[in-house]
Amino acid sequence: MNINFDGKVAVVTGGAMGIGEATVRKLAELGASVALLDSNFEAGTKTAQSVVNTGGKCICFACDVSDSKQVESAIAGVVTHFGGIDVLVSNAGIQAYGDVVSTSEELWDKVLGINLKGCFLVSKFAVPAMMKRKGGAIVVVGSVQSMSAIGGSAAYVTAKHGLLGLTRAMALDYAKNGIRVNCVCPGTVDTPMLHWAAGLDPNPQKVLDICARMHPVGRIAKASEIADAIAYLASDWASFITGSALLVDGGMLVPAGGMGFQDGGTGAATR
Ligand SMILES: NC(=O)c1ccc[n+]([C@@H]2O[C@H](COP(=O)([O-])OP(=O)(O)OC[C@H]3O[C@@H](n4cnc5c(N)ncnc54)[C@H](O)[C@@H]3O)[C@@H](O)[C@H]2O)c1
């Protein structure tokens, strides 16, 4: 059996760039008709057009995933255009920094609204369409921060932890409907989001070098490597996998005490 999505319809949120774009390209390459939902309609349309130019089936819908009316209308548009939904990749997200004292209520609501409520909303409207097809697969894009925390990132960490709970809740609720729900948890990935975050430092390259060293494999991920894992979980190859979280982190969460601790030569001598 090869992984293929011939005859399947996939929805990818935040598909204009980064991990979402790589996922759109991967699923289209594997035969899916792909609907890309993104708040950046211009970038999304460019991505969709370039997929179509290489022989794929792809359409972009303008959609802010934190707005229920926009999500309802975009999902209805996908069903009208492609006839149904088999796969949902809930990927759209933003990064934000701050502890609970320095995070404004507005920023908290924005991060939770896009990163967590956005997944609730797209699932809420896509699941009934999947039920009509008698099954499907949802892949939620979490983070290593779904299982661990970095300092000064309270809203983001909370949203990413929440996505793991939502993954498990939906996996239980819809197993009887043949809908599998899993969460991919990436380490650091080379995307516009990472370059934005690195750009907050006067020396962005230093930040990128530190990120690479945080992963035992010695580098950050390409977006296509996360897309591969998403495609796998969305495919029939993962037919007995539901409610799970797949770390795609180059070993980032393995070393006790972090890589700095390992680099320090702290082996048995300091234990
Ligand atoms: N890049 C990383 O290192 C990394 C690591 C772990 C997890 N993630 C997660 O992966 C996902 C994708 O991240 P990325 O690095 O590709 O980000 P990115 O910023 O490069 O791309 C995000 C995409 O989401 C879209 N988007 C943003 N807000 C939206 C909204 N309200 N509605 C619809 N679309 C919206 C953007 O327009 C963009 O196309 C996010 O959920 C992020 O938290 C990223």
Ligand as a Chemical Component Dictionary entry (heavy atoms), coordinates in Angstrom:
data_LIG
# 
_chem_comp.id                   LIG 
_chem_comp.type                 NON-POLYMER 
_chem_comp.pdbx_formal_charge   0 
_chem_comp.three_letter_code    LIG 
# 
loop_
_chem_comp_atom.comp_id 
_chem_comp_atom.atom_id 
_chem_comp_atom.alt_atom_id 
_chem_comp_atom.type_symbol 
_chem_comp_atom.charge 
_chem_comp_atom.model_Cartn_x 
_chem_comp_atom.model_Cartn_y 
_chem_comp_atom.model_Cartn_z 
_chem_comp_atom.pdbx_ordinal 
LIG N1  N1  N 0  7.881  27.117 13.011 1  
LIG C1  C1  C 0  8.061  26.428 14.134 2  
LIG O1  O1  O 0  9.197  26.328 14.641 3  
LIG C2  C2  C 0  6.906  25.708 14.777 4  
LIG C3  C3  C 0  7.198  24.782 15.781 5  
LIG C4  C4  C 0  6.161  24.086 16.394 6  
LIG C5  C5  C 0  4.851  24.331 16.011 7  
LIG N2  N2  N 1  4.585  25.253 15.041 8  
LIG C6  C6  C 0  3.184  25.451 14.696 9  
LIG O2  O2  O 0  2.987  25.152 13.328 10 
LIG C7  C7  C 0  1.921  25.932 12.813 11 
LIG C8  C8  C 0  2.394  26.646 11.570 12 
LIG O3  O3  O 0  3.507  27.444 11.930 13 
LIG P1  P1  P 0  4.493  28.094 10.859 14 
LIG O4  O4  O 0  5.814  28.160 11.502 15 
LIG O5  O5  O -1 4.320  27.448 9.547  16 
LIG O6  O6  O 0  3.884  29.580 10.850 17 
LIG P2  P2  P 0  3.935  30.708 9.706  18 
LIG O7  O7  O 0  3.738  32.000 10.420 19 
LIG O8  O8  O 0  5.155  30.533 8.897  20 
LIG O9  O9  O 0  2.630  30.387 8.849  21 
LIG C9  C9  C 0  1.367  30.452 9.491  22 
LIG C10 C10 C 0  0.260  30.531 8.479  23 
LIG O10 O10 O 0  -0.963 30.675 9.213  24 
LIG C11 C11 C 0  -1.696 31.776 8.682  25 
LIG N3  N3  N 0  -2.521 32.373 9.728  26 
LIG C12 C12 C 0  -2.130 33.130 10.785 27 
LIG N4  N4  N 0  -3.186 33.525 11.491 28 
LIG C13 C13 C 0  -4.291 33.009 10.876 29 
LIG C14 C14 C 0  -5.681 33.069 11.140 30 
LIG N5  N5  N 0  -6.185 33.796 12.151 31 
LIG N6  N6  N 0  -6.524 32.403 10.316 32 
LIG C15 C15 C 0  -6.039 31.701 9.252  33 
LIG N7  N7  N 0  -4.729 31.627 8.947  34 
LIG C16 C16 C 0  -3.871 32.268 9.757  35 
LIG C17 C17 C 0  -0.632 32.741 8.168  36 
LIG O11 O11 O 0  -1.149 33.658 7.224  37 
LIG C18 C18 C 0  0.375  31.762 7.565  38 
LIG O12 O12 O 0  0.035  31.404 6.251  39 
LIG C19 C19 C 0  1.488  26.863 13.946 40 
LIG O13 O13 O 0  0.377  26.305 14.608 41 
LIG C20 C20 C 0  2.708  26.867 14.859 42 
LIG O14 O14 O 0  2.355  27.165 16.175 43 
LIG C21 C21 C 0  5.586  25.937 14.401 44 
# 
loop_
_chem_comp_bond.comp_id 
_chem_comp_bond.atom_id_1 
_chem_comp_bond.atom_id_2 
_chem_comp_bond.value_order 
_chem_comp_bond.pdbx_ordinal 
LIG N1  C1  SING 1  
LIG C1  O1  DOUB 2  
LIG C1  C2  SING 3  
LIG C2  C3  SING 4  
LIG C2  C21 DOUB 5  
LIG C3  C4  DOUB 6  
LIG C4  C5  SING 7  
LIG C5  N2  DOUB 8  
LIG N2  C6  SING 9  
LIG N2  C21 SING 10 
LIG C6  O2  SING 11 
LIG C6  C20 SING 12 
LIG O2  C7  SING 13 
LIG C7  C8  SING 14 
LIG C7  C19 SING 15 
LIG C8  O3  SING 16 
LIG O3  P1  SING 17 
LIG P1  O4  DOUB 18 
LIG P1  O5  SING 19 
LIG P1  O6  SING 20 
LIG O6  P2  SING 21 
LIG P2  O7  DOUB 22 
LIG P2  O8  SING 23 
LIG P2  O9  SING 24 
LIG O9  C9  SING 25 
LIG C9  C10 SING 26 
LIG C10 O10 SING 27 
LIG C10 C18 SING 28 
LIG O10 C11 SING 29 
LIG C11 N3  SING 30 
LIG C11 C17 SING 31 
LIG N3  C12 SING 32 
LIG N3  C16 SING 33 
LIG C12 N4  DOUB 34 
LIG N4  C13 SING 35 
LIG C13 C14 SING 36 
LIG C13 C16 DOUB 37 
LIG C14 N5  SING 38 
LIG C14 N6  DOUB 39 
LIG N6  C15 SING 40 
LIG C15 N7  DOUB 41 
LIG N7  C16 SING 42 
LIG C17 O11 SING 43 
LIG C17 C18 SING 44 
LIG C18 O12 SING 45 
LIG C19 O13 SING 46 
LIG C19 C20 SING 47 
LIG C20 O14 SING 48 
# 
